[in-house]
């Protein structure tokens, strides 16, 4: 659902399109359970990079990037275990959700802390 256009001189409050995926457990023909990620919903978000770092792991270079996403309030994301059951897709990259919280308590916006998946 598109948001209303900004007034002259204002920027869009949620200029980026993100996709939330929900985890479901799928059992294969051998009885093993594997996670599967399915489309939960798409929404507009604000993206704020929080930083990154590079480090060596087993003689190989690795990187870690973290970011904060801000979206309109969705009550389902504050339910128990929502952090473990959702991940984000943004600009062809996958982001693991680490925290979901609201700052003002007014049910206007949610903040999602996430890290990029290698």
C-alpha positions as CSV (number, residue, x, y, z in Angstrom):
1,X,0.0,0.0,0.0
2,X,1.6,3.3,-1.0
3,X,2.1,6.1,1.5
4,X,0.9,9.6,0.9
5,X,3.3,11.8,-1.1
6,X,5.5,14.1,0.9
7,X,5.0,17.9,0.9
8,X,7.4,20.1,-0.9
9,X,10.7,20.2,0.9
10,X,10.0,17.0,2.9
11,X,11.5,13.6,2.3
12,X,9.5,10.4,2.2
13,X,9.2,8.8,5.7
14,X,9.6,5.3,4.4
15,X,11.5,5.4,1.1
16,X,12.6,1.8,0.8
17,X,10.7,-1.4,-0.1
18,X,11.5,-4.4,2.2
19,X,10.2,-7.9,2.2
20,X,9.6,-9.8,5.5
21,X,9.9,-13.6,5.3
22,X,8.4,-15.9,8.0
23,X,10.1,-19.2,9.0
24,X,8.2,-22.4,8.8
25,X,9.5,-25.9,9.5
26,X,9.2,-28.4,6.7
27,X,9.6,-32.1,7.1
28,X,11.3,-34.0,4.2
29,X,10.6,-37.6,3.1
30,X,13.2,-38.9,5.6
31,X,11.6,-37.2,8.6
32,X,14.2,-34.4,9.0
33,X,12.9,-31.0,9.7
34,X,14.4,-28.0,7.8
35,X,13.5,-24.3,7.9
36,X,11.8,-22.8,5.0
37,X,11.3,-19.0,4.4
38,X,8.1,-17.8,2.9
39,X,6.8,-14.4,2.0
40,X,5.0,-12.9,5.0
41,X,4.5,-9.3,3.8
42,X,6.0,-6.4,1.9
43,X,6.2,-2.9,3.4
44,X,7.9,0.5,3.1
45,X,10.7,1.2,5.5
46,X,13.4,3.6,6.5
47,X,17.0,2.1,6.4
48,X,19.8,3.3,8.6
49,X,23.2,1.5,8.4
50,X,24.7,1.2,11.9
51,X,28.1,0.1,11.0
52,X,30.2,-2.9,9.9
53,X,33.5,-4.6,10.5
54,X,35.9,-6.8,8.7
55,X,37.7,-9.7,10.4
56,X,39.6,-12.9,9.7
57,X,38.1,-16.3,10.2
58,X,40.3,-19.3,9.5
59,X,42.6,-17.4,7.2
60,X,39.7,-15.9,5.3
61,X,38.3,-12.4,5.3
62,X,34.7,-12.0,6.6
63,X,32.5,-8.9,7.0
64,X,29.6,-8.1,9.3
65,X,27.1,-5.3,8.6
66,X,24.3,-4.1,10.9
67,X,21.4,-1.8,10.3
68,X,18.2,-0.5,11.7
69,X,14.9,-0.6,9.8
70,X,11.9,1.6,10.7
71,X,8.4,0.6,9.6
72,X,4.9,1.4,10.5
73,X,3.5,-0.4,13.5
74,X,2.5,-4.1,13.0
75,X,1.2,-5.9,16.1
76,X,2.2,-9.3,14.8
77,X,5.9,-8.4,15.0
78,X,5.7,-7.8,18.8
79,X,4.4,-11.3,19.5
80,X,6.6,-13.9,21.3
81,X,9.4,-15.4,19.2
82,X,8.9,-12.9,16.3
83,X,12.6,-12.2,16.3
84,X,13.4,-15.9,15.5
85,X,10.6,-16.3,13.0
86,X,11.3,-13.4,10.7
87,X,14.0,-12.1,8.4
88,X,14.2,-9.3,5.8
89,X,15.1,-9.0,2.2
90,X,16.3,-5.6,1.2
91,X,18.2,-4.7,-2.0
92,X,18.9,-8.3,-2.9
93,X,20.4,-9.0,0.5
94,X,19.1,-11.1,3.4
95,X,19.0,-9.6,6.9
96,X,18.6,-11.6,10.1
97,X,16.4,-9.9,12.7
98,X,17.9,-9.4,16.2
99,X,15.5,-7.1,17.9
100,X,12.1,-5.6,17.3
101,X,10.9,-2.7,19.5
102,X,8.9,0.5,19.6
103,X,10.4,3.7,21.0
104,X,7.4,5.8,21.9
105,X,4.8,3.2,23.0
106,X,2.2,4.9,20.8
107,X,2.0,2.0,18.3
108,X,3.1,4.3,15.4
109,X,6.4,2.7,14.4
110,X,8.6,-0.3,15.0
111,X,12.4,-0.4,14.9
112,X,14.1,-3.6,13.7
113,X,17.8,-4.2,14.3
114,X,19.3,-6.6,11.8
115,X,22.5,-8.0,10.5
116,X,23.3,-8.9,6.9
117,X,23.6,-12.6,6.1
118,X,26.8,-13.7,4.3
